[in-house]
Amino acid sequence: MRNLTTLLESPPSCVPLSEVVHLDGLDDRVCYVNILHANLIGIGTSGLEWSPNFDPPTLAERLAWVWVLRPDLSDQILDLADSELRQAIVGYEEGR
């Protein structure tokens, strides 16, 4: 499995659902992120698609995308996240 640094440096644009950690909370994570970054993540039949709003993608967009894929990296992501993403992650964790 790729680590946070690798994922942030070259984030994949499409990811099969089989590679997403904790599928049980996926819909909630996507919802949180798409509120913060309009239409950043799409869900298709083959998996998730990432459509950053900026070129190059901002750190906030990359962190949000990685969090959707790898919520197991939340502690590391929190260290780099802006206040909005931090609130989303904490809210998600408290709701679980």
N, CA and C atoms as an extended XYZ file, in Angstrom:
288
Properties=species:S:1:pos:R:3:atomname:S:1:resname:S:1:resid:I:1 pbc="F F F"
N         0.827       -1.185        0.000 N   MET     1
C         0.000        0.000        0.000 CA  MET     1
C         0.873        1.250        0.000 C   MET     1
N         0.466        2.238       -0.724 N   ARG     2
C         1.251        3.463       -0.832 CA  ARG     2
C         1.138        4.291        0.443 C   ARG     2
N         2.215        4.999        0.766 N   ASN     3
C         2.197        5.832        1.966 CA  ASN     3
C         1.699        7.231        1.619 C   ASN     3
N         1.529        8.067        2.625 N   LEU     4
C         0.963        9.402        2.438 CA  LEU     4
C         1.811       10.250        1.501 C   LEU     4
N         3.109       10.254        1.695 N   THR     5
C         3.984       11.076        0.860 CA  THR     5
C         3.847       10.702       -0.609 C   THR     5
N         3.870        9.423       -0.900 N   THR     6
C         3.740        8.958       -2.280 CA  THR     6
C         2.387        9.339       -2.864 C   THR     6
N         1.333        9.172       -2.083 N   LEU     7
C        -0.004        9.511       -2.560 CA  LEU     7
C        -0.146       11.011       -2.832 C   LEU     7
N         0.480       11.831       -2.002 N   LEU     8
C         0.392       13.280       -2.207 CA  LEU     8
C         1.227       13.737       -3.400 C   LEU     8
N         2.353       13.077       -3.615 N   GLU     9
C         3.226       13.461       -4.723 CA  GLU     9
C         2.654       13.058       -6.080 C   GLU     9
N         2.030       11.903       -6.147 N   SER    10
C         1.434       11.467       -7.421 CA  SER    10
C         0.105       10.761       -7.143 C   SER    10
N        -0.916       11.555       -6.859 N   PRO    11
C        -2.224       10.962       -6.555 CA  PRO    11
C        -2.844       10.319       -7.794 C   PRO    11
N        -3.419        9.150       -7.623 N   PRO    12
C        -4.084        8.502       -8.750 CA  PRO    12
C        -5.381        9.241       -9.086 C   PRO    12
N        -5.764        9.264      -10.341 N   SER    13
C        -7.001        9.949      -10.709 CA  SER    13
C        -8.216        9.019      -10.664 C   SER    13
N        -7.975        7.721      -10.752 N   CYS    14
C        -9.047        6.724      -10.652 CA  CYS    14
C        -8.581        5.601       -9.734 C   CYS    14
N        -9.486        5.166       -8.868 N   VAL    15
C        -9.146        4.101       -7.919 CA  VAL    15
C       -10.302        3.110       -7.844 C   VAL    15
N       -10.026        1.828       -8.058 N   PRO    16
C       -11.088        0.827       -7.907 CA  PRO    16
C       -11.538        0.749       -6.448 C   PRO    16
N       -12.798        0.459       -6.248 N   LEU    17
C       -13.330        0.374       -4.885 CA  LEU    17
C       -12.584       -0.651       -4.039 C   LEU    17
N       -12.035       -1.651       -4.666 N   SER    18
C       -11.302       -2.683       -3.930 CA  SER    18
C       -10.047       -2.128       -3.253 C   SER    18
N        -9.576       -0.962       -3.678 N   GLU    19
C        -8.384       -0.366       -3.090 CA  GLU    19
C        -8.698        0.714       -2.051 C   GLU    19
N        -9.975        0.977       -1.801 N   VAL    20
C       -10.388        1.989       -0.828 CA  VAL    20
C       -10.467        1.348        0.550 C   VAL    20
N        -9.864        2.000        1.526 N   VAL    21
C        -9.875        1.504        2.901 CA  VAL    21
C       -11.182        1.917        3.574 C   VAL    21
N       -11.767        1.027        4.332 N   HIS    22
C       -13.000        1.281        5.092 CA  HIS    22
C       -14.149        1.723        4.181 C   HIS    22
N       -14.583        0.833        3.337 N   LEU    23
C       -15.695        1.130        2.430 CA  LEU    23
C       -16.976        1.502        3.169 C   LEU    23
N       -17.133        1.002        4.392 N   ASP    24
C       -18.368        1.257        5.127 CA  ASP    24
C       -18.633        2.737        5.366 C   ASP    24
N       -17.628        3.592        5.389 N   GLY    25
C       -17.833        5.026        5.601 CA  GLY    25
C       -17.553        5.861        4.363 C   GLY    25
N       -17.397        5.211        3.226 N   LEU    26
C       -17.008        5.910        2.004 CA  LEU    26
C       -17.993        7.013        1.612 C   LEU    26
N       -19.268        6.727        1.619 N   ASP    27
C       -20.255        7.735        1.213 CA  ASP    27
C       -20.161        8.989        2.073 C   ASP    27
N       -19.966        8.804        3.368 N   ASP    28
C       -19.842        9.950        4.271 CA  ASP    28
C       -18.589       10.769        3.958 C   ASP    28
N       -17.467       10.091        3.725 N   ARG    29
C       -16.226       10.809        3.416 CA  ARG    29
C       -16.345       11.584        2.110 C   ARG    29
N       -16.923       10.947        1.099 N   VAL    30
C       -17.112       11.632       -0.188 CA  VAL    30
C       -18.004       12.857       -0.003 C   VAL    30
N       -19.049       12.718        0.766 N   CYS    31
C       -19.956       13.840        1.016 CA  CYS    31
C       -19.222       15.000        1.686 C   CYS    31
N       -18.467       14.706        2.741 N   TYR    32
C       -17.695       15.749        3.433 CA  TYR    32
C       -16.773       16.470        2.447 C   TYR    32
N       -16.050       15.711        1.659 N   VAL    33
C       -15.061       16.297        0.752 CA  VAL    33
C       -15.727       17.092       -0.366 C   VAL    33
N       -16.818       16.583       -0.912 N   ASN    34
C       -17.483       17.313       -1.989 CA  ASN    34
C       -18.168       18.584       -1.497 C   ASN    34
N       -18.425       18.678       -0.220 N   ILE    35
C       -18.912       19.939        0.343 CA  ILE    35
C       -17.763       20.944        0.415 C   ILE    35
N       -16.592       20.472        0.812 N   LEU    36
C       -15.424       21.362        0.910 CA  LEU    36
C       -14.895       21.777       -0.453 C   LEU    36
N       -14.889       20.843       -1.388 N   HIS    37
C       -14.338       21.058       -2.733 CA  HIS    37
C       -15.364       20.546       -3.740 C   HIS    37
N       -16.139       21.441       -4.299 N   ALA    38
C       -17.255       21.068       -5.166 CA  ALA    38
C       -16.856       20.054       -6.243 C   ALA    38
N       -17.587       18.956       -6.254 N   ASN    39
C       -17.444       17.926       -7.290 CA  ASN    39
C       -16.028       17.386       -7.446 C   ASN    39
N       -15.287       17.317       -6.360 N   LEU    40
C       -13.913       16.830       -6.413 CA  LEU    40
C       -13.861       15.331       -6.691 C   LEU    40
N       -14.857       14.604       -6.170 N   ILE    41
C       -14.827       13.142       -6.264 CA  ILE    41
C       -16.124       12.629       -6.872 C   ILE    41
N       -15.974       11.769       -7.851 N   GLY    42
C       -17.117       11.111       -8.454 CA  GLY    42
C       -17.073        9.630       -8.156 C   GLY    42
N       -18.252        9.032       -8.055 N   ILE    43
C       -18.341        7.595       -7.807 CA  ILE    43
C       -18.956        6.961       -9.043 C   ILE    43
N       -18.200        6.065       -9.662 N   GLY    44
C       -18.677        5.354      -10.840 CA  GLY    44
C       -18.808        3.877      -10.549 C   GLY    44
N       -19.212        3.133      -11.536 N   THR    45
C       -19.383        1.689      -11.350 CA  THR    45
C       -18.052        0.984      -11.151 C   THR    45
N       -16.986        1.555      -11.680 N   SER    46
C       -15.684        0.898      -11.554 CA  SER    46
C       -14.854        1.432      -10.391 C   SER    46
N       -15.299        2.507       -9.762 N   GLY    47
C       -14.541        3.046       -8.633 CA  GLY    47
C       -14.729        4.534       -8.457 C   GLY    47
N       -13.712        5.151       -7.881 N   LEU    48
C       -13.748        6.582       -7.598 CA  LEU    48
C       -12.912        7.344       -8.612 C   LEU    48
N       -13.386        8.527       -8.958 N   GLU    49
C       -12.656        9.391       -9.876 CA  GLU    49
C       -12.395       10.732       -9.192 C   GLU    49
N       -11.185       11.216       -9.353 N   TRP    50
C       -10.756       12.472       -8.751 CA  TRP    50
C       -10.650       13.523       -9.839 C   TRP    50
N       -11.371       14.629       -9.648 N   SER    51
C       -11.363       15.731      -10.613 CA  SER    51
C       -11.035       17.023       -9.884 C   SER    51
N        -9.752       17.293       -9.681 N   PRO    52
C        -9.374       18.508       -8.962 CA  PRO    52
C        -9.856       19.757       -9.694 C   PRO    52
N       -10.161       20.777       -8.915 N   ASN    53
C       -10.650       22.034       -9.464 CA  ASN    53
C        -9.515       22.941       -9.932 C   ASN    53
N        -8.292       22.661       -9.501 N   PHE    54
C        -7.151       23.502       -9.838 CA  PHE    54
C        -6.083       22.680      -10.551 C   PHE    54
N        -5.309       23.351      -11.384 N   ASP    55
C        -4.205       22.705      -12.081 CA  ASP    55
C        -2.950       23.537      -11.850 C   ASP    55
N        -2.021       23.067      -11.076 N   PRO    56
C        -1.995       21.751      -10.415 CA  PRO    56
C        -2.936       21.724       -9.208 C   PRO    56
N        -3.329       20.531       -8.782 N   PRO    57
C        -4.206       20.407       -7.617 CA  PRO    57
C        -3.553       21.014       -6.374 C   PRO    57
N        -4.371       21.645       -5.558 N   THR    58
C        -3.863       22.222       -4.312 CA  THR    58
C        -3.561       21.109       -3.307 C   THR    58
N        -2.783       21.456       -2.302 N   LEU    59
C        -2.513       20.496       -1.226 CA  LEU    59
C        -3.817       20.100       -0.553 C   LEU    59
N        -4.721       21.044       -0.361 N   ALA    60
C        -6.006       20.744        0.278 CA  ALA    60
C        -6.793       19.714       -0.539 C   ALA    60
N        -6.798       19.857       -1.856 N   GLU    61
C        -7.494       18.889       -2.704 CA  GLU    61
C        -6.838       17.515       -2.627 C   GLU    61
N        -5.524       17.484       -2.654 N   ARG    62
C        -4.815       16.207       -2.598 CA  ARG    62
C        -5.029       15.522       -1.247 C   ARG    62
N        -4.970       16.285       -0.162 N   LEU    63
C        -5.190       15.706        1.165 CA  LEU    63
C        -6.610       15.159        1.299 C   LEU    63
N        -7.585       15.903        0.802 N   ALA    64
C        -8.977       15.462        0.888 CA  ALA    64
C        -9.180       14.158        0.106 C   ALA    64
N        -8.602       14.087       -1.082 N   TRP    65
C        -8.697       12.887       -1.912 CA  TRP    65
C        -8.057       11.691       -1.215 C   TRP    65
N        -6.874       11.892       -0.686 N   VAL    66
C        -6.184       10.799       -0.006 CA  VAL    66
C        -6.980       10.346        1.215 C   VAL    66
N        -7.575       11.286        1.938 N   TRP    67
C        -8.372       10.918        3.120 CA  TRP    67
C        -9.561       10.045        2.720 C   TRP    67
N       -10.206       10.361        1.606 N   VAL    68
C       -11.328        9.536        1.150 CA  VAL    68
C       -10.855        8.115        0.885 C   VAL    68
N        -9.692        7.997        0.263 N   LEU    69
C        -9.156        6.679       -0.071 CA  LEU    69
C        -8.585        5.943        1.125 C   LEU    69
N        -7.909        6.695        1.994 N   ARG    70
C        -7.145        6.084        3.077 CA  ARG    70
C        -7.435        6.763        4.423 C   ARG    70
N        -8.638        6.587        4.975 N   PRO    71
C        -8.932        7.186        6.267 CA  PRO    71
C        -8.047        6.648        7.390 C   PRO    71
N        -7.371        5.530        7.122 N   ASP    72
C        -6.438        4.994        8.102 CA  ASP    72
C        -5.219        5.913        8.266 C   ASP    72
N        -5.042        6.864        7.360 N   LEU    73
C        -3.947        7.834        7.451 CA  LEU    73
C        -4.410        9.161        8.064 C   LEU    73
N        -5.575        9.162        8.684 N   SER    74
C        -6.160       10.398        9.215 CA  SER    74
C        -5.217       11.168       10.125 C   SER    74
N        -4.526       10.492       11.016 N   ASP    75
C        -3.628       11.194       11.941 CA  ASP    75
C        -2.545       11.958       11.193 C   ASP    75
N        -1.980       11.358       10.176 N   GLN    76
C        -0.947       12.026        9.383 CA  GLN    76
C        -1.544       13.158        8.549 C   GLN    76
N        -2.729       12.944        8.017 N   ILE    77
C        -3.396       13.961        7.203 CA  ILE    77
C        -3.760       15.167        8.070 C   ILE    77
N        -4.210       14.917        9.285 N   LEU    78
C        -4.567       16.016       10.192 CA  LEU    78
C        -3.402       16.970       10.415 C   LEU    78
N        -2.191       16.444       10.444 N   ASP    79
C        -1.007       17.281       10.655 CA  ASP    79
C        -0.796       18.278        9.520 C   ASP    79
N        -1.283       17.973        8.325 N   LEU    80
C        -1.059       18.807        7.142 CA  LEU    80
C        -2.309       19.556        6.683 C   LEU    80
N        -3.465       19.162        7.190 N   ALA    81
C        -4.741       19.670        6.694 CA  ALA    81
C        -5.045       21.088        7.166 C   ALA    81
N        -5.847       21.783        6.350 N   ASP    82
C        -6.351       23.083        6.771 CA  ASP    82
C        -7.487       22.854        7.773 C   ASP    82
N        -7.982       23.928        8.364 N   SER    83
C        -8.974       23.799        9.432 CA  SER    83
C       -10.270       23.148        8.948 C   SER    83
N       -10.669       23.402        7.710 N   GLU    84
C       -11.912       22.821        7.210 CA  GLU    84
C       -11.822       21.302        7.079 C   GLU    84
N       -10.737       20.815        6.524 N   LEU    85
C       -10.574       19.369        6.401 CA  LEU    85
C       -10.400       18.739        7.779 C   LEU    85
N        -9.682       19.409        8.662 N   ARG    86
C        -9.546       18.884       10.036 CA  ARG    86
C       -10.920       18.712       10.672 C   ARG    86
N       -11.782       19.719       10.530 N   GLN    87
C       -13.132       19.629       11.102 CA  GLN    87
C       -13.915       18.473       10.480 C   GLN    87
N       -13.771       18.275        9.182 N   ALA    88
C       -14.469       17.176        8.509 CA  ALA    88
C       -13.994       15.829        9.038 C   ALA    88
N       -12.687       15.682        9.180 N   ILE    89
C       -12.135       14.411        9.667 CA  ILE    89
C       -12.582       14.147       11.094 C   ILE    89
N       -12.500       15.148       11.933 N   VAL    90
C       -12.918       14.986       13.329 CA  VAL    90
C       -14.414       14.673       13.397 C   VAL    90
N       -15.221       15.380       12.614 N   GLY    91
C       -16.660       15.115       12.586 CA  GLY    91
C       -16.966       13.706       12.122 C   GLY    91
N       -16.260       13.253       11.126 N   TYR    92
C       -16.433       11.894       10.626 CA  TYR    92
C       -16.063       10.878       11.708 C   TYR    92
N       -14.917       11.080       12.327 N   GLU    93
C       -14.467       10.145       13.370 CA  GLU    93
C       -15.429       10.118       14.553 C   GLU    93
N       -15.961       11.275       14.937 N   GLU    94
C       -16.896       11.324       16.066 CA  GLU    94
C       -18.217       10.649       15.729 C   GLU    94
N       -18.604       10.673       14.459 N   GLY    95
C       -19.868       10.082       14.042 CA  GLY    95
C       -19.818        8.590       13.839 C   GLY    95
N       -18.645        8.013       13.873 N   ARG    96
C       -18.502        6.565       13.640 CA  ARG    96
C       -18.844        5.762       14.845 C   ARG    96
